Amino acid sequence: MSWLYSLSGLEITFIILFIVFYLLYLARVINIAKKLSTPYSSVFIKLGIRSVYFALFIIALLGPSFGESKREVKSVGKDIFILVDLSQSMNANDIQPTRLEKVKFELKNIVEAFSSDRIGIIIFSSEAFMQAPLTFDQNALNLFIETLNTTLVPNTGTDFTPPIRLALEKLNSEDSPITQQKSKAIILISDGEDFGEETEEVAREIEDQGIKLFTLGVGTERGSKIRTSGVYKKDRGGKDVITKLDSKTLRKLASETNGKYFEINETNNDVSRLINTINNIEGELRDSRQVDVSANRYYYFLGIALLLLVLDLLTSVKTIKI
């Protein structure tokens, strides 16, 4: 027999209280009986019954497990690549404290929400780089997320094509245990300023392969200046560069791939909706096996204890006979 819980302070306290109070009760009854010169042996009948069901209650609390049974354990999940825009425009503070810092905070929520799925992270601007391969390790993912900053990639503009192609390559590699395209997803996070020329072509590739692409726009339509190295970025004419959320590009990309567009702005945060939408995607069965488990049989002991308790309440024994 094994136990689900060990004997804790709570159970020990109950046992001590039961012993102390019953000893005081016995001492009182025996003292009265001796003074009246009457037998008191029947008091031990009640003591025996109450001791038995009290012990059974304690045993039930500890969760006794015995007997072997078979249980099927299934591992079902998805492969998800998150593409994070690290161009300088992500340093804009129209979303407090900055667009990128807000994204990093929400990425940790996304990782936590998909604990049974493999997640990978790709960072990009005009080029794309693998930040974290597909993994179940949430601690590693959170560590990679914490290190994200705009100095990790060349800052020569933004192009959606390289990160999407890299994600497609990894999702379709022979190393991936997921074979169903419907169980694969890509999340593209950006402020939408795409200067690539092959975005429509790569969108058709995603649609042809049946992989879902979800876009998450970060920023506001009024926009913000871009602060880099303590100063605001300026154009060739010496004017401050203003970066605005280009939701049109992201909406079009999601629409062309049968995905959905979500947004984080100054008044709205669609991350919860994004998580719910991806949760509705059917995962693929990765593994299924039979395991031996011990069943918690507490209810046997609890049932007997309750019967004895009812018997105790319905029957009376004279503890002192006169």
N, C-alpha and C positions, 0 to 999 in steps of 0.2 A: 504494500500500500504506500502511496506517495501522498504528499500534502500540497495543496495549492498555496497555502499561507503557513507561515511559522507562528509559533506561540508568541503573541505580542504582549505589550503591557496592558492592553485592554482586557484580554482574556485572563491574564494573571490577576488583575485587579478584581474581576468578577469572582474568580475562584477564592481569593483571600476573603472577600466580603462574605461570600456564602459560608465559608468555614467559620469565620469569626461570629457572624450573627447566629448561625445554627448552634454553635457551642454555647453561646450565651443563652439561647432558648432552651437547650437541653439542661444546662445548669439550673435554670429557673424552675423547669418542670420537675426535675429530680429533687430539688430542694423542697418544693411544695409537697411532693409525694412522700418524702421522708418525714416531713413534719406531720402529715396526716396518716402516716403508716399505711399507705396504699400502694399497690403495684403500679409500676410505670413502664413496664417492658413494651407496651404497645406503641410508645412514642417512637421506638426504633423502626416500626413498620413504615411510618410516614417518612422517616429519615432515609430509609433505603430507597423508597420510590422517588423521592425528590432528588436524592443524590444521583440516581440513574438518569433521570431525564435532564437534570442540569448538565451532567457529563456529556450526554448526547447532543445537547444544544452547543456546547463548546466544540465538540468534534465536528458538527455541521458547519460552524463558523470557520474552521480551519480548512474546509474543502477537501475531504478525503477522496482520493482518486485510486481506482483499482479496476482491473479488467481491461483488455486491449480491444480496440476497435479501429477500423480502417477509415480514413478520411481522404478525399481527393483534394489536393491542393493545386490550384490553377494559377499560372502567372500570365496575366493579360496586360498588354501595354502598347504604347505608341512611341514612335521616334519623332522628336521635335527639334528643329533647328531654330535658334533665335539669332537674327541678324541685327546687329546694333550699329547704327550710324555714329561714327566718332569724328565727323568733320567738325571744323571750328564753330560752325553755326549752332552746334549742340551745347556750346558754352553760354548761349543767350539766356538771360534771366527773366524772360516774360513768363516762364514757369519757375516758381521759387523752389529751391534756391537757384538752380539752373535746370535747363532741360535734361542734361545728362545725369545730374544728381537725382532728379525725380525718377528717371528711367531706372537707375541703379536700385533705388528703393523698391520700385514695383517689380523689377526682375526677381528679387528675392521672394516676393509673394508668389510669383509665377512658378518659380522652382519648387517652392513648398507645396503648391497646389497639385503638381504633377510628380509626386514622390515615387509613383510606381512606373513612371515612363522614363525613357532615356532622353536626356536633353543635351544639346550641343550649342556652343556659342561661337558665332563668326563676327568679327569686327571689320568695319570697312569705311572707306571714304571713296577715293577714286580706285583703290585696290582693296582686295579682301584678304583676310588672314584668319586662320583657325585659332581661336582663343582657347576653346575647350572642346575636345571631341565628344561624341555621344557617350554619356555616362549616367549611371544611377547615383553617383556620389554627390550628394547635395552640399556637403561641406566644401568639396573642391570647387563646385560651381559658384558658391557664394564667395569663395576666395578670389576666383577669377573676376567676378562681378565687382568686387570691392576695388580691384586694381584698374578698372576701366577709366581711361582719360583720353583726351583728344591728341596727346603726343604719341600715342601708340601707332598711329597710321600717318602716311603722308597726307598733307592738307593741300591738295590741289583740286578740290571740287568733290562732288558726290556722284557716284555711278552705281545704280542698283544691280546692274548685270553681273559683275564679278562675284558678289556674295551669293546671289541666287544660284549661279552656275556651280559654285563651290558646294553649296548645300545640296543641290541635286546630285552632284557627283558622289558625295558621301552617303546620301540616303539610298542611292542605287548601287552602292558598292557591294561586293560579295561578302564583306565582313558583317553586313547588317542582317540580323536574324529576322527582321520584318520583311515579309514578301508582299503583303497586300499594300498597294499604293494608298488605299483609303485610310490606312493607319499611320500615314506619314504626314507631317505638317511643317510649314515654315511660317515663322512670325517675323515680319520685317518692321523694325522700329526706326523711324526717321522723322525729320521735320519736312520731308517731301521735296526738298530741292534737288532734283535729279537732273544731272547734265549728261547722262549716258545716251548713246544713240541706238542701243540694241535692246532697250527695255521691252518693247513690244514683241520682239522675237523670242526673248527668254520667257515672256508671259505665255506665249503659245506653247513653248516646251513644257511648262508646268501644267497647262490645261490638258495637253495631249497625254501626259503621264498620270493624270488624275490625282495629283498631290494638291492638298489644300494650302493656299497662301492667304495669310491674314496680315493686314497692315495696321500699324498703330502709329498715328500721327501725333507728334509732340510739339506744342507751341501754340501761338495765337495768331489771329489774322492781323492784329495791329503790329505785331513783331517787336523786336528789341535790338539794341546795339549788341555787338559781339566784343566781349572783354577778353583780351589775350595778353598775358605777361604784364598785367596791371594797367594796360591802356586799351582804348577802344580801337577796333580794326577800322581802317579807312580805305577808301577806294583810291584809284589813281588821281582823282581830282581833289583829294584831301578831305572828302566828306565822310562822315561816319557811315559805315555799312549797316543797313537795317535788314535783318533776316526775319522773314514771315513764314508761318506754316503754309505749305502748299498742299492742302488736302486734296485738291483736284487730281494731282498725279497719283497719290496713294489710293484714292477711291477708284480711279480708272484701273490701276494695276490689280486691285482686289476683285473688281467686277469682271475683268477679262479672264481671271483664273478661277471663277466661281467661289471666291472667298468672301471675306467681309472686311469692312473698314471700321476701325475704332479710333478713339481720340482721347488725348489728355490735353486739356486747355485750362484756362484760369478758373472756370466754373464747373467743368465736367471731367470725370475720370471713368473711362470705359473698361478698365483692366478687369474688373469683376465680370463684366459681360464677355470679355475675351476669354477668360478662364472657363466660364460656363459653356461657351460655344465649343471650345476645344474638348471639354469634358464629354460633350455629346458625340464626338467622333468615336466610332467603334474601334476598340483596340484589337490587336491580334493575339491569339493564344501563343505564348512563347514556349510554355512548358506545362506539363500536367503529370503528376505522380501521386501514388498512394503512400500515405505515411501512417505509421502506427501511433495512436494517441490513447492516453489514459482518460477515461471519462470521470468527471467530477460526480460522485455519488452522494453528495451531501443530503439529498432529499430523503434517502432511506433513513438516516439518523434523525433528520428533522421530523419526519412522519411519526416515527416511534416515540420521539420525545413529546410531540403534541398529544398523542394518544394517552401517554402516561400522565401528562398534565391534566387532560380532561378527566381521567380516572381519579386523579388526586382531588380535583374540584368536586366531583360528584359523590365521592365516598368520604365518610367521616369515621375516625377512630378515636375513641376516648383515650386520651393520654393518661388520665388519672381516674381510676375506678374507686368510687366510694361505696 
